[in-house]
Amino acid sequence: MRCLYCGHLESKVVDSRSAEDGTAIRRRRECLQCGKRFTTYEKIESVPIIVIKRDGSRQEFDREKLQRGILSSCASRPVPLHAIDSLLDEIEAEIHNSLAREVASEKIGEMVMERLRALDEVAYVRFASVYKKFQDIETFRKELAKMSGEKV
């Protein structure tokens, strides 16, 4: 495993433990050249899930891309990182458990919004504003009214 700090290719494992509900192994490693420590995760390789985008194009599901979107929605909010990781784990598990090899990006967006709404309403509105492509303040107002149960 390549060291993150010096690029050396040899390291030793100093600790291993189960992670992510037993679906991965977390390993603490120590570089044999510079002595710095870093963490790696080992997961079972699975069949790739293809995401069908709004324009009809297809791309492989990218957890990190989804994570970046969620993190930007939660910026400066009191949302713990472990809650975001759990949210991502739930979504990824639901996608894989559906046994479908392709999933629409709209479905993923709905899954994220459903979970974000329960986690943090401001993060939900931020995510929804990008996902639903709010064009004006009226669209934004309607979404807020829907959240608070008011008539639109």
Residue, then its C-alpha position, 0 to 999 in steps of 0.5 A: m500500500r502506497c504511503l500517503y506521505c512519502g509514496h513508499l510502497e511498503s507498510k506494515v499493518v499495526d491494527s485491524r478491525s471490522a468496520e461498517d457493520g462487518t462489510a469492511i476491514r479497517r487497517r492502521r498501517e505504518c510506512l516502513q520508510c517514514g514511519k507515519r501512520f495511515t488508515t486503509y479500508e478493505k471491502i468486498e468487490s461488488v458488481p458495479i451499479i450504473v446510475i442513469k442520469r437525467d440526460g440519459s447518460r450512464q455512469e458508475f455509482d460513485r459514493e464519494k461524489l454523493q458524499r461531496g454533495i451531502l457534505s456541501s449541503c451540511a456545511s456549517r450545520p451541526v450534523p456529525l460526520h458519523a451521521i453522514d456516513s450512516l446515511l451514505d451506508e443506508i443509501e448504498a445498501e438500499i441500492h445494492n439490496s434492490l438487486a437492480r444493476e441500474v438506478a435512476s439518479e432521481k431515485i438516489g436524490e429522493m433517497v438522500m432528501e428523505r434521509l436529510r430531511a429527518l437529519d437536518e432541515v436546512a441541509y435538506v433544503r440546500f440539497a433540494s435546491v440543487y437537486k430540484k434545480f430551484q429557478d426562483i424564490e417562488t419554487f424555494r418558498k413552495e418547498l419550505a411551505k411543503m416542509s412546514g405543512e402549509k398550503v401552497 
